[in-house]
Amino acid sequence: MPSKAQKRAGGADLWFVTADGTTDKLRDIEHDPHVNLADYKGGSYEWVSAVFLEVDKPKPMVLFELAKGWLTGERVEAGETQELKSPHR
C-alpha cells in the first residue's frame, strides 16, 4: 500500500506516528512533551541523538574494529562523536 506524506503544519518540527492501541506512549508524551529523537543508520553505523557519530572509515574497517573490540574488550572508536551547538535547519 503506498504511503502518503503528511502535509506540513506551521510550528510543527516533527510528527510522531504510532499504531492504534499505543495510548500509554501517547499519554506519556502528553504528560511530559520533552522527548529525545534518535536515529541509527545501520549501513554506516552512524547515529544521531543530541550528539551524533560521524563515521569516517570504510565499512570493512569498522567491522574489523568492532570485532576486535568485542574480542579484546577495548573501546572502539568507529568515528568522531560531535555535538550540535545550535539547532540545524
C-alpha positions as CSV (number, residue, x, y, z in Angstrom):
1,M,0.0,0.0,0.0
2,P,1.5,3.4,-1.0
3,S,2.3,5.8,1.9
4,K,1.0,9.3,2.0
5,A,3.1,12.2,3.3
6,Q,1.5,14.4,6.0
7,K,1.0,18.0,5.0
8,R,3.4,20.4,6.7
9,A,1.8,22.2,9.6
10,G,3.1,25.6,10.9
11,G,5.0,25.3,14.1
12,A,5.4,21.5,13.9
13,D,9.0,20.4,13.5
14,L,8.4,16.6,14.0
15,W,5.5,14.3,13.7
16,F,5.3,11.2,15.9
17,V,3.3,8.3,14.4
18,T,2.1,5.4,16.4
19,A,0.0,2.4,15.8
20,D,-3.6,2.0,17.2
21,G,-3.6,0.8,20.8
22,T,-0.5,2.5,22.0
23,T,-2.3,5.0,24.2
24,D,0.2,4.5,27.0
25,K,3.0,6.1,25.0
26,L,0.8,8.9,23.9
27,R,-0.2,9.5,27.5
28,D,3.5,9.6,28.5
29,I,4.2,12.3,25.8
30,E,1.2,14.3,26.9
31,H,2.4,14.2,30.5
32,D,6.0,15.3,29.5
33,P,6.4,16.5,26.0
34,H,10.2,16.6,26.3
35,V,11.3,13.7,24.1
36,N,14.6,12.6,22.6
37,L,14.6,11.6,19.0
38,A,17.3,9.2,17.9
39,D,18.1,7.7,14.6
40,Y,20.5,4.9,13.6
41,K,21.8,4.2,10.1
42,G,22.7,0.5,10.0
43,G,24.6,0.6,6.8
44,S,27.3,3.0,8.1
45,Y,26.8,2.7,11.9
46,E,26.2,6.4,12.1
47,W,23.7,7.7,14.7
48,V,22.2,11.0,15.9
49,S,20.6,11.8,19.3
50,A,21.5,15.2,21.0
51,V,25.1,14.4,19.8
52,F,26.0,12.4,16.7
53,L,28.6,10.0,15.5
54,E,30.1,10.6,12.1
55,V,31.8,7.5,10.7
56,D,34.8,8.4,8.6
57,K,36.2,4.8,7.9
58,P,35.2,2.2,5.3
59,K,32.7,-0.3,6.5
60,P,35.2,-3.3,6.5
61,M,37.5,-1.3,8.8
62,V,34.6,-0.5,11.2
63,L,33.5,-4.2,11.2
64,F,37.1,-5.3,11.9
65,E,37.4,-2.7,14.8
66,L,34.0,-3.8,16.2
67,A,35.1,-7.5,16.2
68,K,38.5,-6.6,17.7
69,G,36.8,-4.6,20.5
70,W,34.4,-7.4,21.2
71,L,37.3,-9.9,21.5
72,T,39.7,-7.7,23.5
73,G,37.2,-5.7,25.5
74,E,38.8,-2.5,24.3
75,R,36.7,0.6,23.5
76,V,36.0,1.0,19.7
77,E,36.1,4.4,18.1
78,A,34.4,3.9,14.7
79,G,34.2,7.6,14.0
80,E,34.1,11.1,15.6
81,T,31.4,12.0,18.1
82,Q,30.3,15.6,17.6
83,E,27.7,17.8,19.4
84,L,25.3,20.2,17.9
85,K,25.7,23.6,19.4
86,S,22.7,25.2,17.8
87,P,19.6,24.0,16.0
88,H,20.2,22.9,12.4
89,R,17.6,23.6,9.8
